């Protein structure tokens, strides 16, 4: 006598089956080899060790880098990868902990990781305070 009705037992069995199927699917995806694209799909490069320098996205777009110490939420929101929530977090971090001394200190803002910071570098210039 488990105290469950027949409908509750059926629901619990269905939930258990779904959990098992989800686990099997996750294990399959984790162990499935990732196939490389066919050699014909890869464009040949004469010398892969010599690459032209990447253009500065900020210069290419004609965008003046902004200072996260003086920028408003609206200005920060225009940066690539920064939405209104993350822009508010940057401003709140600046208010709580003081001005940023370098762009690397943006890593202290929840939601900004190393990849996003590298994407932001061309658009951010921290001035000494």
C-alpha positions in Angstrom: 0.0 0.0 0.0 2.0 3.0 -1.3 -0.8 5.5 -0.9 -0.7 6.4 -4.6 -3.7 6.1 -6.9 -3.5 4.1 -10.2 -3.2 7.4 -12.2 -0.3 8.6 -9.9 1.5 5.2 -10.4 1.1 5.5 -14.2 2.4 9.0 -14.1 5.4 8.0 -12.0 6.2 5.1 -14.4 5.9 7.5 -17.4 8.3 10.0 -15.6 10.8 7.2 -14.9 10.7 6.1 -18.6 11.2 9.6 -19.8 14.2 10.1 -17.4 15.8 6.8 -18.6 15.3 7.8 -22.3 16.8 11.3 -21.6 19.8 9.7 -19.9 20.3 7.3 -22.8 20.1 10.2 -25.3 22.6 12.2 -23.3 25.1 9.3 -23.1 24.7 8.6 -26.8 25.4 12.3 -27.7 28.4 12.5 -25.4 30.0 9.4 -26.9 29.1 9.9 -30.5 32.2 10.9 -32.6 32.0 14.3 -34.3 32.6 13.8 -38.0 35.0 16.2 -39.7 33.9 17.8 -42.9 35.0 16.0 -46.1 38.3 17.2 -47.5 36.6 18.6 -50.6 34.6 21.0 -48.4 37.8 22.5 -46.8 39.3 25.3 -48.8 43.0 24.9 -49.5 45.3 27.5 -48.0 48.8 28.1 -49.4 50.5 28.5 -46.1 48.3 28.2 -43.0 51.1 29.6 -40.7 50.9 33.0 -42.4 47.6 34.8 -42.0 46.7 38.4 -42.7 46.1 40.4 -39.5 42.5 40.4 -38.4 40.9 43.8 -38.9 39.8 45.7 -35.8 36.0 45.3 -35.7 35.6 48.7 -34.0 37.7 50.4 -36.7 36.0 48.6 -39.5 32.5 49.6 -38.3 33.7 53.2 -37.5 32.7 52.7 -33.8 34.5 54.7 -31.2 35.5 52.4 -28.2 33.6 53.3 -25.1 34.8 53.5 -21.5 32.8 51.2 -19.2 33.5 53.6 -16.3 31.5 56.4 -17.9 29.1 54.6 -20.3 25.4 54.5 -19.6 23.3 51.3 -19.7 22.1 52.3 -23.2 25.7 52.7 -24.5 26.8 49.4 -23.0 23.7 47.7 -24.4 25.0 48.5 -28.0 28.1 46.4 -27.5 28.2 43.0 -29.2 27.1 40.3 -26.8 25.8 42.7 -24.2 22.1 43.1 -23.6 20.2 45.3 -21.2 20.6 42.9 -18.3 24.3 42.6 -18.7 24.7 46.3 -19.3 22.9 47.0 -15.9 25.2 44.5 -14.2 28.3 46.3 -15.5 27.0 49.6 -14.2 26.0 48.0 -10.8 29.5 46.5 -10.6 31.0 49.9 -11.3 28.9 51.5 -8.6 29.5 48.8 -6.0 33.3 48.2 -6.5 34.5 51.4 -8.1 35.8 52.2 -11.6 37.4 49.5 -13.7 41.2 49.8 -13.9 41.5 47.5 -17.0 39.2 45.7 -19.4 40.2 42.4 -17.7 38.2 43.5 -14.6 35.0 43.1 -16.6 35.5 39.4 -15.9 34.3 40.2 -12.4 30.8 41.0 -13.8 28.5 38.0 -13.6 27.8 36.8 -17.1 31.1 38.0 -18.7 33.5 35.2 -19.4 36.8 35.1 -21.2 35.2 34.6 -24.7 32.9 37.5 -24.3 35.7 39.7 -23.0 37.8 38.9 -26.0 34.9 39.8 -28.3 34.4 43.1 -26.4 38.1 44.2 -26.3 38.0 46.2 -29.6 35.0 48.1 -28.4 36.1 48.9 -24.9 38.8 51.3 -23.7 39.3 51.8 -20.0 40.7 55.2 -19.1 42.8 55.7 -15.9 40.8 57.2 -13.0 
